[in-house]
Amino acid sequence: MDFRGGRNVVLAAAVVAALALFPLVAGKFGIDLVTKIMIFAVLALSLELLVGQTGLVCFGQAAFFGIGAYAVVLATPQYQAVSIFWLAPLAVACATLYALFVGSLVLRTRGVYFIMVTLAFAQMAYYVFHDTPLGRGTDGVYLYVRPSAEVFGVTLVNFEKPVSLYYVALAALVATFAFLAVLLRSRFGRALAGIKANEQRMRAAGFSTYAYKLAAFTLSGAIAGFAGVLFAVKDAFVNPELLAWHLSGSLLVMIILGGLGRLWGAVIGAFAYALLQEFFQSQAIFGDLAKHWLLGLGLTIIAMVALLPEGLAGLPAAVSRRLARKPARSAGGNA
Amino acid sequence: MEFGTFLVQCLNALQYGLLLFLVASGLTLIFGIMGVINLAHGSFYMIGAYMAYALAPFVAKWTGGGFFATLAVGLVLSVALGYVLEWAFYSFLYEREHLQQVLMTYGLILVFEELRSILVGNDVHGVKAPDWLAGSIPLGDLMTYPVYRLFISAVCVALAAAMYLVLTRTRLGMMIRAGATNREMVQSLGVDIQFLYRVVFAAGVALAVFAGMIAAPVSSVYPGMGSQVLIICFVVVVIGGIGSVRGALFAALLIGLVDTFGKVVFPHAAGVLVYVMMALILLWKPDGLFKAG
């Protein structure tokens, strides 16, 4: 649905090309930052599938992300590289199974219950890694050896190199975006849009809406788990905070900031959120207050809800609406 | 388990459950009546606990009074806070989607947490219980039980009873219940619904702040205490049924029991048990045990 016009394809190609050329000009810090943002963009896309496309406000997306990340670290023996080609499917499978379990329960509820229950189940996963021996403690676990990516003895990607990681993250983002764009144009995606607009009518039209919603929830969990794999490989460290509800909240902020209902809104949101964070954390601008950067973020969120309910992606529309309204009003005043 | 230990754990469970009820009842009332999902409710509990810690020196200087004067000052401040917050941030959320309410109140949490960090700092603090409540009473031959925890339970029971009387026996309570059922009808009958909402919201904030203040001597005061309470309160509200004060009381006591005895029987899985219980209850009754009424 995002590739309808030729203009959008050109725009998307230009953005991908710019991202692909970025490491040539950027330093180590820039590459690291944009890698992280792109991983979070994949995660934000997974949430957009639920919130923006299906109308299910999930407040526990961090759990699937954290489970994917933890699975990578816990499945790797201490001093031996494991092939990414079985590590990644294993980790994604863990996240998918948990999403299937949670989804089958939470989709029995709706509205505000759904929000609270997804949050509660994410918190349950958080406590599993926070309290039980499985999670190996609150301080987190290091991944001593990053996975290998060998096919018939040829190393495809060296995950120890930041630039390789950057391109892996970029490829993952493009692939996820393209997959979701195609999926949403399929019959399945149309059904999700129908559920978002009017679930009762979809049921009356003969769709088993529970199955569709469960499929969307599980798929969303799988993509979030995939983002978790990328994150674990990049940082080589996981801790229970990856599953904490602050991340789930930040993700919601990202997709709203970018604008709901549009896939590229989630990507814009991930970048905008990271830039906001860098801005409020900048010692040069805020001095001692930079420590308390969440204060600025909180005030921004409040202002955004009050003034810009459609997000940044809705900004052009909001501006043109305002511009269109003004001359009309003055013309009316003259007449 | 010995009988003495068992009794102590029962009292602990009761005290924890009742305290949860104070916070959760405000949350469920605000949702049931105003239709607003308020993530910042845990922050009010946190604000209460920090008030008990930070206001004490000022109150002592002005009035020379101790813990109870601090409680009174805190209550007055919390009602004012609730009233102003409703006017400034919540009053335009009623017509918005849940998602926008989630975001707005999430933003408020961040603001409250950072203001707390700027004003009071990030250290853990203890709060002293008043002297005449500081002792312990003997239970059996070996065990003792702190008087202050009994005091918390008693205060919570008294407040729960008062809430029940207000909601079922007074004109205000009647308007609140009617407002929860049909907003437009109540409005057309000449009730100022805006004022009613403001009262309910201020009362909800005051309950959470009060719970934080009386819990401070037991739980101590630490960053992050708000979000911990908030999520458990969500579980209380989900189990009890949204909007149901009776359900909140039942669910809070149930969670108090499961959590307290879970820590004794399965120390590693204690954090998870409450959520497992919620999952089971959702399987059985997706709308909670007591549907709003």
Interface residues (C-beta under 8 A of the other chain):
Chain A: V51 V57 F59 L105 V106 R108 T109 G111 V112 Y113 I115 M116 V117 L119 A120 F121 Q123 M124 Y127 V128 H130 D131 T132 P133 W245 G249 L252 V253 I256 L260 H292 L294 L295 L297 G298 L299 T300 I301 I302 M304 V305 A306 P309
Chain B: F31 I37 F89 F92 R96 H98 L99 Q100 V102 L103 M104 Y106 G107 L108 I109 L110 V111 E113 E114 L115 S117 I118 S227 I231 F234 V235 V237 V238 I242 H268 A269 A270 G271 V272 Y275 V276 M278 A279 L282 L283 P286 D287 G288
